[in-house]
Amino acid sequence: MVELFRNIVNIISVAAIPLLIIVFLGWGFFKKVKVYEVFVEGAKDGFTVAVKIIPYLVAMLVAIGIFRASGAMDVVTTLLAPITNLIGMPAESLPMALMRPLSGSGSLGLMTEIMKVHGPDSFIGVLVSTMYGSSETTFYVLAVYFGAVGIKNFRHALPAGIIADIFGMLGAVFICRILFGV
């Protein structure tokens, strides 16, 4: 059963991106949309947005740097380690689970550090890379993108994002336990 699941996941992972590209191009052709022109127009708008978000990006990166440098990450990791052990999540992967909702570059740096210590093919290496792909930089999105367009009331975006991140992390642990069993 596990081997069948692995084979299905492998087939889906190989076909997913090419299939998405074909679907988008096909849908654009069907709707008579000039896909390339629309893409270029979006890229121009993206540059404008990128310039607008720089102040928010700098503020977020400074806050994350302070959080890590102060030792708060280590304190939180130590406090949550008994809970992660109950769900089968190695304590070494907890900093990744905590950093990912805050910053993509910060979590990428953590993932690189963890892989240097444990190796990319270790269970922890596979788990943190799966966590990276299974969650979003919720606070980054709220601070940078919502700030860039002037949204001040996040309403349901924050709880929805945090819940999605929690389930992304739990899903990563669950899937990695099934596929790479430890």
N, C-alpha and C positions, 0 to 999 in steps of 0.2 A: 504493500500500500504506500509506504513512504517513497519507494523507488518510483512508482507511478507518479506520485505528486511531484517529485524532483524533475521527472521528464516533462511533465506538463508545464511546470514553472520555467524550465529551460526553453521550451518551444515558444512560450509566450514572450519571454525576455528577448529572444532573437527576433521575433516578428513584430513586436509592439511599435517601435519607432518607424520602421519603413511603412507599416500599415497606416499609422497616423498621418504620415506625410501624404500617402496616396489618397486617403480619405479627405484630407483638407484640400488638396489640389483638385480632386474629383468633385467635391462639393462646390468649390469656387467655379469650376468649369460648368457644372450643372446650373448654378445660379447666374452664370454669365458675368462673373466678377473678374476684373483684370488683377489676378493674384499678385503678380510682381509689382505692379504700380501701387497697389494697396499696401504691400509689404514695405516698399521704399518710403511711402508716406508715413507709415507707422514708425519706421526707423528714425525719420526726421523728428517726429514728435517725441520719441524716446530720448533723443539727445537733449531736447529742451527740458524734459522732466529730470534727466540726470543732473543738469546744472542746478535746477531748483532744489534738489534733495541734498546737495553737498553739506549745508550747515547741519541738517538733521543727522546725516551720516557721521559727521565728526563728533557730534554730541554723544551719539550712541556708542561709538567706538571708545571714546574716553571713559564713559560710564562702565563699560565692560572691562576695560583695562584696570580701572580702580577696583572693581569687584574681584577680579582675579588676583591683583597684586596685594590686596588687603588680607588675603587668606580666607575670605568669606566662602569661597568655593570649597576649600578644604573642610571648613567647619560644617557646611551643609552636606557635603559628601559623607562625612563621618556620622552625622546625625541620621541620615537616610539609609545607610548601609544595612542595618538589620531588616528594613522593609524590602530592599532590593534582593537580599538573600532569600527571602520568603518566596519571591516570584521567580527565582532562578536567574536573576540578572547579576552578573559579576560586578562587584563594587568598582572595579577599574573602569567600567563603562559609564558609571553614573555622572562624572563630569561632562561627558558628551551629551547625555540626556538633559542635563541642566543648562548647558551652554547653547544647544541647538536653537531653542526658541528665542534666544537673545541675539545671536549673530552667526551669519553664515561663515564669515572669515575666521571668527574666533573658534567656532566648532570645527572648521577644517583644520586649523592649527592644532587643536586638541586631538583630532582624529590622527593627524600625522604623528604627533608625539606618542599616542597610544600604540600606533602601528610600529613605530621604531622600537618600542619596548617589547611588545608582544608578538610582532610580526603580522603581516597582512593576511596570512593564511590561517592564523590562529582563530579560535572561536571568538575571542574578544575583538580581534581585528575585523572579522566578518560582521560581528554584531554592531560595532560602531559605524561601519560604512553603511550597513542597512538602516541604522537609526538616522544617519545623515540623509538618506534618500527617502525615509518614511515620514519625515516631519518638515515643518516650515519654520522660518524665522519670524515667529508671530510678533514679538515685541519690536523687532526691526521693521517689519511691515507697518505696524501701527504707528511707530514713531516717525519713520522716514516717509513712507508713501502717503499715509493719511495726513501727515503734517504738510507735505508738499502741496496737497490739493486743498488744504485748509479745513479738514474735518477734525473737529475738536471733541465731539461726542462719539466715542467708539461703540456705545450701546452694547450690542450682543457680540461684536467682533472679538473682543478680548476673551470672554468665557468660551466662545465657540472655538477660537484658535487654541486656547490652552487645552480644552478637552480633546481636540483633534491631535495635538502634540502628544498628550498622554497616551491616547490609543495608538498613535503611530509608534511610540516607543514600546508599548506592550505588544503590539503586533510584531515589531521587529524581534523582540525576545522570543515570542511564540514561534514565528516562522523559522528563525535561526536554530531554535532548539529542535524543530522537526527536521529541517534540512541538513543541519550539521551536527545534530545530537551530541550533547555533552552530559 
